[in-house]
Amino acid sequence: MKIAKPLLLVTTPIGLAVGLYEGWRLAGGLVFIMAALMLVISVAFGSVVWTIRRERAEEEKKKLAAATPKE
C-alpha cells in the first residue's frame, strides 16, 4: 500500500492525458466530449470527498464539545 497509492496518484493523470492525446489523434473533436465526461466525473468525486470531510469535521467538533466540561 505504501507504494501503490503514490504510484496510482502519479500514473492516473499521466494515463488520462496520454489517452486524451491518442483520442485526439484517432477521433479528433470527439475528445472534447471525453474530456467533458472526465471533468464531470472529477467534480462529482470531489464533491463526495468534500462532503465526507465536512461531515467528519462536524462530528469531531461535536465530540470535542461534548467531551469538554462546561463551567
PDB file of N, CA, C, O and CB in Angstrom:
ATOM      1  N   MET A   1       0.822  -1.199   0.000  1.00  0.00           N
ATOM      2  CA  MET A   1       0.000   0.000   0.000  1.00  0.00           C
ATOM      3  C   MET A   1       0.860   1.253   0.000  1.00  0.00           C
ATOM      4  O   MET A   1       0.458   2.272  -0.563  1.00  0.00           O
ATOM      5  CB  MET A   1      -0.932   0.004   1.201  1.00  0.00           C
ATOM      6  N   LYS A   2       2.030   1.200   0.617  1.00  0.00           N
ATOM      7  CA  LYS A   2       2.875   2.390   0.671  1.00  0.00           C
ATOM      8  C   LYS A   2       3.349   2.798  -0.716  1.00  0.00           C
ATOM      9  O   LYS A   2       3.547   3.983  -0.982  1.00  0.00           O
ATOM     10  CB  LYS A   2       4.073   2.149   1.580  1.00  0.00           C
ATOM     11  N   ILE A   3       3.532   1.827  -1.597  1.00  0.00           N
ATOM     12  CA  ILE A   3       3.995   2.123  -2.947  1.00  0.00           C
ATOM     13  C   ILE A   3       2.806   2.323  -3.890  1.00  0.00           C
ATOM     14  O   ILE A   3       2.888   3.134  -4.812  1.00  0.00           O
ATOM     15  CB  ILE A   3       4.906   0.994  -3.464  1.00  0.00           C
ATOM     16  N   ALA A   4       1.719   1.608  -3.678  1.00  0.00           N
ATOM     17  CA  ALA A   4       0.604   1.619  -4.621  1.00  0.00           C
ATOM     18  C   ALA A   4      -0.104   2.975  -4.685  1.00  0.00           C
ATOM     19  O   ALA A   4      -0.422   3.446  -5.776  1.00  0.00           O
ATOM     20  CB  ALA A   4      -0.392   0.544  -4.246  1.00  0.00           C
ATOM     21  N   LYS A   5      -0.352   3.601  -3.550  1.00  0.00           N
ATOM     22  CA  LYS A   5      -1.087   4.871  -3.557  1.00  0.00           C
ATOM     23  C   LYS A   5      -0.337   5.962  -4.321  1.00  0.00           C
ATOM     24  O   LYS A   5      -0.921   6.582  -5.210  1.00  0.00           O
ATOM     25  CB  LYS A   5      -1.351   5.332  -2.126  1.00  0.00           C
ATOM     26  N   PRO A   6       0.938   6.221  -4.005  1.00  0.00           N
ATOM     27  CA  PRO A   6       1.632   7.255  -4.785  1.00  0.00           C
ATOM     28  C   PRO A   6       1.745   6.903  -6.265  1.00  0.00           C
ATOM     29  O   PRO A   6       1.671   7.774  -7.132  1.00  0.00           O
ATOM     30  CB  PRO A   6       3.017   7.486  -4.218  1.00  0.00           C
ATOM     31  N   LEU A   7       1.922   5.629  -6.535  1.00  0.00           N
ATOM     32  CA  LEU A   7       2.038   5.196  -7.926  1.00  0.00           C
ATOM     33  C   LEU A   7       0.747   5.473  -8.687  1.00  0.00           C
ATOM     34  O   LEU A   7       0.777   5.957  -9.819  1.00  0.00           O
ATOM     35  CB  LEU A   7       2.384   3.702  -7.998  1.00  0.00           C
ATOM     36  N   LEU A   8      -0.382   5.167  -8.064  1.00  0.00           N
ATOM     37  CA  LEU A   8      -1.672   5.452  -8.698  1.00  0.00           C
ATOM     38  C   LEU A   8      -1.916   6.946  -8.842  1.00  0.00           C
ATOM     39  O   LEU A   8      -2.459   7.395  -9.851  1.00  0.00           O
ATOM     40  CB  LEU A   8      -2.801   4.825  -7.898  1.00  0.00           C
ATOM     41  N   LEU A   9      -1.514   7.717  -7.835  1.00  0.00           N
ATOM     42  CA  LEU A   9      -1.710   9.162  -7.899  1.00  0.00           C
ATOM     43  C   LEU A   9      -0.890   9.803  -9.017  1.00  0.00           C
ATOM     44  O   LEU A   9      -1.273  10.845  -9.549  1.00  0.00           O
ATOM     45  CB  LEU A   9      -1.348   9.795  -6.568  1.00  0.00           C
ATOM     46  N   VAL A  10       0.213   9.196  -9.369  1.00  0.00           N
ATOM     47  CA  VAL A  10       1.056   9.742 -10.433  1.00  0.00           C
ATOM     48  C   VAL A  10       0.636   9.200 -11.795  1.00  0.00           C
ATOM     49  O   VAL A  10       0.531   9.964 -12.755  1.00  0.00           O
ATOM     50  CB  VAL A  10       2.532   9.415 -10.168  1.00  0.00           C
ATOM     51  N   THR A  11       0.396   7.908 -11.893  1.00  0.00           N
ATOM     52  CA  THR A  11       0.155   7.313 -13.203  1.00  0.00           C
ATOM     53  C   THR A  11      -1.242   7.576 -13.757  1.00  0.00           C
ATOM     54  O   THR A  11      -1.419   7.590 -14.975  1.00  0.00           O
ATOM     55  CB  THR A  11       0.380   5.843 -13.127  1.00  0.00           C
ATOM     56  N   THR A  12      -2.231   7.784 -12.903  1.00  0.00           N
ATOM     57  CA  THR A  12      -3.587   8.008 -13.397  1.00  0.00           C
ATOM     58  C   THR A  12      -3.707   9.288 -14.224  1.00  0.00           C
ATOM     59  O   THR A  12      -4.231   9.229 -15.336  1.00  0.00           O
ATOM     60  CB  THR A  12      -4.554   8.061 -12.235  1.00  0.00           C
ATOM     61  N   PRO A  13      -3.246  10.439 -13.735  1.00  0.00           N
ATOM     62  CA  PRO A  13      -3.337  11.638 -14.587  1.00  0.00           C
ATOM     63  C   PRO A  13      -2.492  11.540 -15.856  1.00  0.00           C
ATOM     64  O   PRO A  13      -2.884  12.045 -16.908  1.00  0.00           O
ATOM     65  CB  PRO A  13      -2.911  12.858 -13.799  1.00  0.00           C
ATOM     66  N   ILE A  14      -1.331  10.887 -15.754  1.00  0.00           N
ATOM     67  CA  ILE A  14      -0.493  10.723 -16.942  1.00  0.00           C
ATOM     68  C   ILE A  14      -1.209   9.851 -17.966  1.00  0.00           C
ATOM     69  O   ILE A  14      -1.222  10.170 -19.155  1.00  0.00           O
ATOM     70  CB  ILE A  14       0.875  10.107 -16.569  1.00  0.00           C
ATOM     71  N   GLY A  15      -1.801   8.756 -17.509  1.00  0.00           N
ATOM     72  CA  GLY A  15      -2.534   7.867 -18.407  1.00  0.00           C
ATOM     73  C   GLY A  15      -3.741   8.550 -19.020  1.00  0.00           C
ATOM     74  O   GLY A  15      -4.055   8.328 -20.190  1.00  0.00           O
ATOM     75  N   LEU A  16      -4.414   9.372 -18.247  1.00  0.00           N
ATOM     76  CA  LEU A  16      -5.565  10.112 -18.766  1.00  0.00           C
ATOM     77  C   LEU A  16      -5.124  11.088 -19.849  1.00  0.00           C
ATOM     78  O   LEU A  16      -5.773  11.196 -20.889  1.00  0.00           O
ATOM     79  CB  LEU A  16      -6.284  10.865 -17.631  1.00  0.00           C
ATOM     80  N   ALA A  17      -4.025  11.797 -19.610  1.00  0.00           N
ATOM     81  CA  ALA A  17      -3.521  12.747 -20.600  1.00  0.00           C
ATOM     82  C   ALA A  17      -3.104  12.037 -21.886  1.00  0.00           C
ATOM     83  O   ALA A  17      -3.413  12.499 -22.984  1.00  0.00           O
ATOM     84  CB  ALA A  17      -2.339  13.533 -20.028  1.00  0.00           C
ATOM     85  N   VAL A  18      -2.403  10.913 -21.744  1.00  0.00           N
ATOM     86  CA  VAL A  18      -1.992  10.150 -22.927  1.00  0.00           C
ATOM     87  C   VAL A  18      -3.224   9.620 -23.665  1.00  0.00           C
ATOM     88  O   VAL A  18      -3.266   9.631 -24.896  1.00  0.00           O
ATOM     89  CB  VAL A  18      -1.056   8.978 -22.526  1.00  0.00           C
ATOM     90  N   GLY A  19      -4.207   9.164 -22.925  1.00  0.00           N
ATOM     91  CA  GLY A  19      -5.431   8.672 -23.550  1.00  0.00           C
ATOM     92  C   GLY A  19      -6.182   9.748 -24.300  1.00  0.00           C
ATOM     93  O   GLY A  19      -6.698   9.501 -25.389  1.00  0.00           O
ATOM     94  N   LEU A  20      -6.250  10.944 -23.729  1.00  0.00           N
ATOM     95  CA  LEU A  20      -6.908  12.048 -24.431  1.00  0.00           C
ATOM     96  C   LEU A  20      -6.135  12.448 -25.680  1.00  0.00           C
ATOM     97  O   LEU A  20      -6.734  12.783 -26.702  1.00  0.00           O
ATOM     98  CB  LEU A  20      -7.059  13.254 -23.505  1.00  0.00           C
ATOM     99  N   TYR A  21      -4.815  12.413 -25.603  1.00  0.00           N
ATOM    100  CA  TYR A  21      -3.998  12.726 -26.779  1.00  0.00           C
ATOM    101  C   TYR A  21      -4.245  11.703 -27.893  1.00  0.00           C
ATOM    102  O   TYR A  21      -4.433  12.072 -29.053  1.00  0.00           O
ATOM    103  CB  TYR A  21      -2.497  12.756 -26.402  1.00  0.00           C
ATOM    104  N   GLU A  22      -4.242  10.431 -27.534  1.00  0.00           N
ATOM    105  CA  GLU A  22      -4.495   9.393 -28.538  1.00  0.00           C
ATOM    106  C   GLU A  22      -5.913   9.497 -29.086  1.00  0.00           C
ATOM    107  O   GLU A  22      -6.150   9.256 -30.269  1.00  0.00           O
ATOM    108  CB  GLU A  22      -4.265   7.998 -27.939  1.00  0.00           C
ATOM    109  N   GLY A  23      -6.847   9.855 -28.222  1.00  0.00           N
ATOM    110  CA  GLY A  23      -8.212  10.064 -28.697  1.00  0.00           C
ATOM    111  C   GLY A  23      -8.286  11.202 -29.693  1.00  0.00           C
ATOM    112  O   GLY A  23      -9.038  11.139 -30.666  1.00  0.00           O
ATOM    113  N   TRP A  24      -7.502  12.247 -29.449  1.00  0.00           N
ATOM    114  CA  TRP A  24      -7.465  13.377 -30.385  1.00  0.00           C
ATOM    115  C   TRP A  24      -6.914  12.928 -31.738  1.00  0.00           C
ATOM    116  O   TRP A  24      -7.412  13.325 -32.792  1.00  0.00           O
ATOM    117  CB  TRP A  24      -6.604  14.534 -29.813  1.00  0.00           C
ATOM    118  N   ARG A  25      -5.875  12.089 -31.684  1.00  0.00           N
ATOM    119  CA  ARG A  25      -5.293  11.603 -32.945  1.00  0.00           C
ATOM    120  C   ARG A  25      -6.268  10.720 -33.707  1.00  0.00           C
ATOM    121  O   ARG A  25      -6.313  10.776 -34.936  1.00  0.00           O
ATOM    122  CB  ARG A  25      -4.003  10.829 -32.674  1.00  0.00           C
ATOM    123  N   LEU A  26      -7.047   9.908 -33.009  1.00  0.00           N
ATOM    124  CA  LEU A  26      -7.930   8.964 -33.676  1.00  0.00           C
ATOM    125  C   LEU A  26      -9.293   9.553 -34.040  1.00  0.00           C
ATOM    126  O   LEU A  26      -9.805   9.295 -35.129  1.00  0.00           O
ATOM    127  CB  LEU A  26      -8.125   7.767 -32.805  1.00  0.00           C
ATOM    128  N   ALA A  27      -9.883  10.341 -33.140  1.00  0.00           N
ATOM    129  CA  ALA A  27     -11.267  10.768 -33.344  1.00  0.00           C
ATOM    130  C   ALA A  27     -11.427  12.280 -33.461  1.00  0.00           C
ATOM    131  O   ALA A  27     -12.537  12.761 -33.693  1.00  0.00           O
ATOM    132  CB  ALA A  27     -12.116  10.268 -32.217  1.00  0.00           C
ATOM    133  N   GLY A  28     -10.368  13.021 -33.311  1.00  0.00           N
ATOM    134  CA  GLY A  28     -10.460  14.466 -33.476  1.00  0.00           C
ATOM    135  C   GLY A  28     -11.287  15.136 -32.398  1.00  0.00           C
ATOM    136  O   GLY A  28     -10.990  15.013 -31.210  1.00  0.00           O
ATOM    137  N   GLY A  29     -12.319  15.841 -32.811  1.00  0.00           N
ATOM    138  CA  GLY A  29     -13.121  16.655 -31.906  1.00  0.00           C
ATOM    139  C   GLY A  29     -13.909  15.888 -30.867  1.00  0.00           C
ATOM    140  O   GLY A  29     -14.356  16.468 -29.877  1.00  0.00           O
ATOM    141  N   LEU A  30     -14.086  14.602 -31.072  1.00  0.00           N
ATOM    142  CA  LEU A  30     -14.837  13.820 -30.088  1.00  0.00           C
ATOM    143  C   LEU A  30     -14.136  13.739 -28.740  1.00  0.00           C
ATOM    144  O   LEU A  30     -14.758  13.406 -27.731  1.00  0.00           O
ATOM    145  CB  LEU A  30     -15.075  12.428 -30.614  1.00  0.00           C
ATOM    146  N   VAL A  31     -12.842  14.044 -28.721  1.00  0.00           N
ATOM    147  CA  VAL A  31     -12.100  14.009 -27.460  1.00  0.00           C
ATOM    148  C   VAL A  31     -12.628  15.072 -26.499  1.00  0.00           C
ATOM    149  O   VAL A  31     -12.475  14.926 -25.287  1.00  0.00           O
ATOM    150  CB  VAL A  31     -10.592  14.218 -27.713  1.00  0.00           C
ATOM    151  N   PHE A  32     -13.247  16.141 -27.014  1.00  0.00           N
ATOM    152  CA  PHE A  32     -13.821  17.145 -26.132  1.00  0.00           C
ATOM    153  C   PHE A  32     -14.966  16.574 -25.302  1.00  0.00           C
ATOM    154  O   PHE A  32     -15.151  16.950 -24.145  1.00  0.00           O
ATOM    155  CB  PHE A  32     -14.307  18.336 -26.941  1.00  0.00           C
ATOM    156  N   ILE A  33     -15.724  15.670 -25.894  1.00  0.00           N
ATOM    157  CA  ILE A  33     -16.801  15.008 -25.145  1.00  0.00           C
ATOM    158  C   ILE A  33     -16.207  14.144 -24.040  1.00  0.00           C
ATOM    159  O   ILE A  33     -16.722  14.121 -22.921  1.00  0.00           O
ATOM    160  CB  ILE A  33     -17.685  14.147 -26.088  1.00  0.00           C
ATOM    161  N   MET A  34     -15.139  13.442 -24.347  1.00  0.00           N
ATOM    162  CA  MET A  34     -14.478  12.605 -23.344  1.00  0.00           C
ATOM    163  C   MET A  34     -13.879  13.458 -22.233  1.00  0.00           C
ATOM    164  O   MET A  34     -13.967  13.099 -21.059  1.00  0.00           O
ATOM    165  CB  MET A  34     -13.387  11.747 -23.995  1.00  0.00           C
ATOM    166  N   ALA A  35     -13.275  14.579 -22.596  1.00  0.00           N
ATOM    167  CA  ALA A  35     -12.701  15.468 -21.585  1.00  0.00           C
ATOM    168  C   ALA A  35     -13.809  16.039 -20.701  1.00  0.00           C
ATOM    169  O   ALA A  35     -13.629  16.172 -19.491  1.00  0.00           O
ATOM    170  CB  ALA A  35     -11.896  16.613 -22.254  1.00  0.00           C
ATOM    171  N   ALA A  36     -14.954  16.375 -21.298  1.00  0.00           N
ATOM    172  CA  ALA A  36     -16.079  16.889 -20.512  1.00  0.00           C
ATOM    173  C   ALA A  36     -16.591  15.814 -19.556  1.00  0.00           C
ATOM    174  O   ALA A  36     -16.929  16.109 -18.410  1.00  0.00           O
ATOM    175  CB  ALA A  36     -17.219  17.370 -21.440  1.00  0.00           C
ATOM    176  N   LEU A  37     -16.647  14.581 -20.022  1.00  0.00           N
ATOM    177  CA  LEU A  37     -17.071  13.470 -19.168  1.00  0.00           C
ATOM    178  C   LEU A  37     -16.117  13.303 -17.993  1.00  0.00           C
ATOM    179  O   LEU A  37     -16.561  13.131 -16.858  1.00  0.00           O
ATOM    180  CB  LEU A  37     -17.150  12.165 -19.977  1.00  0.00           C
ATOM    181  N   MET A  38     -14.816  13.350 -18.247  1.00  0.00           N
ATOM    182  CA  MET A  38     -13.834  13.228 -17.173  1.00  0.00           C
ATOM    183  C   MET A  38     -13.961  14.382 -16.186  1.00  0.00           C
ATOM    184  O   MET A  38     -13.793  14.186 -14.982  1.00  0.00           O
ATOM    185  CB  MET A  38     -12.414  13.179 -17.747  1.00  0.00           C
ATOM    186  N   LEU A  39     -14.256  15.582 -16.681  1.00  0.00           N
ATOM    187  CA  LEU A  39     -14.428  16.736 -15.808  1.00  0.00           C
ATOM    188  C   LEU A  39     -15.650  16.562 -14.903  1.00  0.00           C
ATOM    189  O   LEU A  39     -15.589  16.862 -13.711  1.00  0.00           O
ATOM    190  CB  LEU A  39     -14.561  18.016 -16.639  1.00  0.00           C
ATOM    191  N   VAL A  40     -16.744  16.084 -15.463  1.00  0.00           N
ATOM    192  CA  VAL A  40     -17.960  15.865 -14.678  1.00  0.00           C
ATOM    193  C   VAL A  40     -17.725  14.793 -13.612  1.00  0.00           C
ATOM    194  O   VAL A  40     -18.153  14.950 -12.468  1.00  0.00           O
ATOM    195  CB  VAL A  40     -19.132  15.456 -15.598  1.00  0.00           C
ATOM    196  N   ILE A  41     -17.054  13.719 -13.981  1.00  0.00           N
ATOM    197  CA  ILE A  41     -16.765  12.649 -13.030  1.00  0.00           C
ATOM    198  C   ILE A  41     -15.848  13.168 -11.918  1.00  0.00           C
ATOM    199  O   ILE A  41     -16.048  12.836 -10.750  1.00  0.00           O
ATOM    200  CB  ILE A  41     -16.116  11.440 -13.749  1.00  0.00           C
ATOM    201  N   SER A  42     -14.854  13.972 -12.268  1.00  0.00           N
ATOM    202  CA  SER A  42     -13.939  14.526 -11.267  1.00  0.00           C
ATOM    203  C   SER A  42     -14.661  15.448 -10.301  1.00  0.00           C
ATOM    204  O   SER A  42     -14.409  15.406  -9.096  1.00  0.00           O
ATOM    205  CB  SER A  42     -12.802  15.278 -11.945  1.00  0.00           C
ATOM    206  N   VAL A  43     -15.551  16.275 -10.814  1.00  0.00           N
ATOM    207  CA  VAL A  43     -16.308  17.183  -9.952  1.00  0.00           C
ATOM    208  C   VAL A  43     -17.219  16.392  -9.013  1.00  0.00           C
ATOM    209  O   VAL A  43     -17.328  16.724  -7.833  1.00  0.00           O
ATOM    210  CB  VAL A  43     -17.138  18.169 -10.802  1.00  0.00           C
ATOM    211  N   ALA A  44     -17.869  15.354  -9.526  1.00  0.00           N
ATOM    212  CA  ALA A  44     -18.749  14.534  -8.698  1.00  0.00           C
ATOM    213  C   ALA A  44     -17.954  13.835  -7.596  1.00  0.00           C
ATOM    214  O   ALA A  44     -18.367  13.824  -6.436  1.00  0.00           O
ATOM    215  CB  ALA A  44     -19.489  13.498  -9.561  1.00  0.00           C
ATOM    216  N   PHE A  45     -16.834  13.263  -7.957  1.00  0.00           N
ATOM    217  CA  PHE A  45     -15.990  12.578  -6.973  1.00  0.00           C
ATOM    218  C   PHE A  45     -15.467  13.567  -5.934  1.00  0.00           C
ATOM    219  O   PHE A  45     -15.458  13.272  -4.739  1.00  0.00           O
ATOM    220  CB  PHE A  45     -14.813  11.866  -7.671  1.00  0.00           C
ATOM    221  N   GLY A  46     -15.038  14.726  -6.388  1.00  0.00           N
ATOM    222  CA  GLY A  46     -14.543  15.747  -5.470  1.00  0.00           C
ATOM    223  C   GLY A  46     -15.611  16.232  -4.509  1.00  0.00           C
ATOM    224  O   GLY A  46     -15.323  16.484  -3.339  1.00  0.00           O
ATOM    225  N   SER A  47     -16.843  16.366  -4.985  1.00  0.00           N
ATOM    226  CA  SER A  47     -17.913  16.826  -4.102  1.00  0.00           C
ATOM    227  C   SER A  47     -18.254  15.770  -3.050  1.00  0.00           C
ATOM    228  O   SER A  47     -18.601  16.111  -1.919  1.00  0.00           O
ATOM    229  CB  SER A  47     -19.161  17.177  -4.919  1.00  0.00           C
ATOM    230  N   VAL A  48     -18.157  14.502  -3.413  1.00  0.00           N
ATOM    231  CA  VAL A  48     -18.395  13.440  -2.436  1.00  0.00           C
ATOM    232  C   VAL A  48     -17.310  13.467  -1.359  1.00  0.00           C
ATOM    233  O   VAL A  48     -17.613  13.372  -0.170  1.00  0.00           O
ATOM    234  CB  VAL A  48     -18.435  12.055  -3.132  1.00  0.00           C
ATOM    235  N   VAL A  49     -16.052  13.595  -1.771  1.00  0.00           N
ATOM    236  CA  VAL A  49     -14.946  13.656  -0.813  1.00  0.00           C
ATOM    237  C   VAL A  49     -15.096  14.879   0.084  1.00  0.00           C
ATOM    238  O   VAL A  49     -14.891  14.785   1.295  1.00  0.00           O
ATOM    239  CB  VAL A  49     -13.585  13.690  -1.548  1.00  0.00           C
ATOM    240  N   TRP A  50     -15.447  16.019  -0.488  1.00  0.00           N
ATOM    241  CA  TRP A  50     -15.608  17.254   0.281  1.00  0.00           C
ATOM    242  C   TRP A  50     -16.730  17.116   1.307  1.00  0.00           C
ATOM    243  O   TRP A  50     -16.591  17.564   2.445  1.00  0.00           O
ATOM    244  CB  TRP A  50     -15.893  18.438  -0.657  1.00  0.00           C
ATOM    245  N   THR A  51     -17.843  16.496   0.907  1.00  0.00           N
ATOM    246  CA  THR A  51     -18.968  16.294   1.829  1.00  0.00           C
ATOM    247  C   THR A  51     -18.573  15.371   2.974  1.00  0.00           C
ATOM    248  O   THR A  51     -18.907  15.643   4.127  1.00  0.00           O
ATOM    249  CB  THR A  51     -20.182  15.716   1.080  1.00  0.00           C
ATOM    250  N   ILE A  52     -17.875  14.296   2.676  1.00  0.00           N
ATOM    251  CA  ILE A  52     -17.454  13.360   3.718  1.00  0.00           C
ATOM    252  C   ILE A  52     -16.518  14.043   4.702  1.00  0.00           C
ATOM    253  O   ILE A  52     -16.664  13.870   5.912  1.00  0.00           O
ATOM    254  CB  ILE A  52     -16.770  12.132   3.100  1.00  0.00           C
ATOM    255  N   ARG A  53     -15.563  14.813   4.206  1.00  0.00           N
ATOM    256  CA  ARG A  53     -14.623  15.508   5.092  1.00  0.00           C
ATOM    257  C   ARG A  53     -15.336  16.548   5.952  1.00  0.00           C
ATOM    258  O   ARG A  53     -15.024  16.702   7.133  1.00  0.00           O
ATOM    259  CB  ARG A  53     -13.514  16.180   4.272  1.00  0.00           C
ATOM    260  N   ARG A  54     -16.291  17.260   5.362  1.00  0.00           N
ATOM    261  CA  ARG A  54     -17.030  18.274   6.119  1.00  0.00           C
ATOM    262  C   ARG A  54     -17.860  17.633   7.222  1.00  0.00           C
ATOM    263  O   ARG A  54     -17.878  18.127   8.349  1.00  0.00           O
ATOM    264  CB  ARG A  54     -17.935  19.087   5.187  1.00  0.00           C
ATOM    265  N   GLU A  55     -18.555  16.527   6.907  1.00  0.00           N
ATOM    266  CA  GLU A  55     -19.368  15.842   7.914  1.00  0.00           C
ATOM    267  C   GLU A  55     -18.494  15.244   9.009  1.00  0.00           C
ATOM    268  O   GLU A  55     -18.878  15.266  10.179  1.00  0.00           O
ATOM    269  CB  GLU A  55     -20.216  14.744   7.261  1.00  0.00           C
ATOM    270  N   ARG A  56     -17.338  14.715   8.657  1.00  0.00           N
ATOM    271  CA  ARG A  56     -16.430  14.150   9.652  1.00  0.00           C
ATOM    272  C   ARG A  56     -15.915  15.248  10.580  1.00  0.00           C
ATOM    273  O   ARG A  56     -15.788  15.027  11.784  1.00  0.00           O
ATOM    274  CB  ARG A  56     -15.250  13.428   8.965  1.00  0.00           C
ATOM    275  N   ALA A  57     -15.620  16.419  10.039  1.00  0.00           N
ATOM    276  CA  ALA A  57     -15.160  17.534  10.865  1.00  0.00           C
ATOM    277  C   ALA A  57     -16.265  17.995  11.813  1.00  0.00           C
ATOM    278  O   ALA A  57     -15.991  18.336  12.964  1.00  0.00           O
ATOM    279  CB  ALA A  57     -14.696  18.704   9.979  1.00  0.00           C
ATOM    280  N   GLU A  58     -17.502  18.006  11.340  1.00  0.00           N
ATOM    281  CA  GLU A  58     -18.628  18.378  12.207  1.00  0.00           C
ATOM    282  C   GLU A  58     -18.798  17.375  13.343  1.00  0.00           C
ATOM    283  O   GLU A  58     -19.047  17.765  14.484  1.00  0.00           O
ATOM    284  CB  GLU A  58     -19.928  18.473  11.389  1.00  0.00           C
ATOM    285  N   GLU A  59     -18.666  16.084  13.037  1.00  0.00           N
ATOM    286  CA  GLU A  59     -18.765  15.048  14.072  1.00  0.00           C
ATOM    287  C   GLU A  59     -17.672  15.216  15.121  1.00  0.00           C
ATOM    288  O   GLU A  59     -17.939  15.125  16.319  1.00  0.00           O
ATOM    289  CB  GLU A  59     -18.677  13.649  13.443  1.00  0.00           C
ATOM    290  N   GLU A  60     -16.451  15.460  14.675  1.00  0.00           N
ATOM    291  CA  GLU A  60     -15.342  15.630  15.622  1.00  0.00           C
ATOM    292  C   GLU A  60     -15.540  16.883  16.466  1.00  0.00           C
ATOM    293  O   GLU A  60     -15.186  16.906  17.645  1.00  0.00           O
ATOM    294  CB  GLU A  60     -13.997  15.705  14.875  1.00  0.00           C
ATOM    295  N   LYS A  61     -16.097  17.906  15.871  1.00  0.00           N
ATOM    296  CA  LYS A  61     -16.363  19.139  16.614  1.00  0.00           C
ATOM    297  C   LYS A  61     -17.417  18.891  17.696  1.00  0.00           C
ATOM    298  O   LYS A  61     -17.299  19.400  18.811  1.00  0.00           O
ATOM    299  CB  LYS A  61     -16.830  20.263  15.654  1.00  0.00           C
ATOM    300  N   LYS A  62     -18.448  18.106  17.363  1.00  0.00           N
ATOM    301  CA  LYS A  62     -19.478  17.775  18.344  1.00  0.00           C
ATOM    302  C   LYS A  62     -18.910  16.910  19.465  1.00  0.00           C
ATOM    303  O   LYS A  62     -19.243  17.113  20.633  1.00  0.00           O
ATOM    304  CB  LYS A  62     -20.649  17.056  17.667  1.00  0.00           C
ATOM    305  N   LYS A  63     -18.054  15.946  19.120  1.00  0.00           N
ATOM    306  CA  LYS A  63     -17.430  15.100  20.136  1.00  0.00           C
ATOM    307  C   LYS A  63     -16.563  15.922  21.065  1.00  0.00           C
ATOM    308  O   LYS A  63     -16.574  15.717  22.279  1.00  0.00           O
ATOM    309  CB  LYS A  63     -16.601  13.999  19.484  1.00  0.00           C
ATOM    310  N   LEU A  64     -15.812  16.850  20.500  1.00  0.00           N
ATOM    311  CA  LEU A  64     -14.952  17.696  21.309  1.00  0.00           C
ATOM    312  C   LEU A  64     -15.771  18.601  22.222  1.00  0.00           C
ATOM    313  O   LEU A  64     -15.389  18.838  23.368  1.00  0.00           O
ATOM    314  CB  LEU A  64     -14.044  18.531  20.418  1.00  0.00           C
ATOM    315  N   ALA A  65     -16.883  19.102  21.723  1.00  0.00           N
ATOM    316  CA  ALA A  65     -17.737  19.968  22.535  1.00  0.00           C
ATOM    317  C   ALA A  65     -18.381  19.159  23.664  1.00  0.00           C
ATOM    318  O   ALA A  65     -18.547  19.672  24.770  1.00  0.00           O
ATOM    319  CB  ALA A  65     -18.825  20.640  21.658  1.00  0.00           C
ATOM    320  N   ALA A  66     -18.741  17.913  23.400  1.00  0.00           N
ATOM    321  CA  ALA A  66     -19.355  17.072  24.416  1.00  0.00           C
ATOM    322  C   ALA A  66     -18.333  16.625  25.455  1.00  0.00           C
ATOM    323  O   ALA A  66     -18.694  16.398  26.610  1.00  0.00           O
ATOM    324  CB  ALA A  66     -20.012  15.860  23.770  1.00  0.00           C
ATOM    325  N   ALA A  67     -17.076  16.495  25.072  1.00  0.00           N
ATOM    326  CA  ALA A  67     -16.052  15.998  25.999  1.00  0.00           C
ATOM    327  C   ALA A  67     -15.528  17.086  26.924  1.00  0.00           C
ATOM    328  O   ALA A  67     -15.049  16.789  28.019  1.00  0.00           O
ATOM    329  CB  ALA A  67     -14.897  15.397  25.226  1.00  0.00           C
ATOM    330  N   THR A  68     -15.611  18.327  26.503  1.00  0.00           N
ATOM    331  CA  THR A  68     -15.090  19.397  27.356  1.00  0.00           C
ATOM    332  C   THR A  68     -16.110  19.738  28.440  1.00  0.00           C
ATOM    333  O   THR A  68     -17.299  19.882  28.156  1.00  0.00           O
ATOM    334  CB  THR A  68     -14.750  20.656  26.515  1.00  0.00           C
ATOM    335  N   PRO A  69     -15.644  19.867  29.676  1.00  0.00           N
ATOM    336  CA  PRO A  69     -16.575  20.197  30.761  1.00  0.00           C
ATOM    337  C   PRO A  69     -17.027  21.654  30.662  1.00  0.00           C
ATOM    338  O   PRO A  69     -16.256  22.545  30.304  1.00  0.00           O
ATOM    339  CB  PRO A  69     -15.920  19.937  32.134  1.00  0.00           C
ATOM    340  N   LYS A  70     -18.281  21.860  30.985  1.00  0.00           N
ATOM    341  CA  LYS A  70     -18.845  23.211  30.952  1.00  0.00           C
ATOM    342  C   LYS A  70     -18.780  23.807  32.345  1.00  0.00           C
ATOM    343  O   LYS A  70     -19.015  23.122  33.341  1.00  0.00           O
ATOM    344  CB  LYS A  70     -20.309  23.200  30.427  1.00  0.00           C
ATOM    345  N   GLU A  71     -18.464  25.070  32.401  1.00  0.00           N
ATOM    346  CA  GLU A  71     -18.347  25.741  33.695  1.00  0.00           C
ATOM    347  C   GLU A  71     -19.631  26.403  34.096  1.00  0.00           C
ATOM    348  O   GLU A  71     -19.704  27.015  35.162  1.00  0.00           O
ATOM    349  CB  GLU A  71     -17.243  26.761  33.666  1.00  0.00           C
TER     350      GLU A  71
END
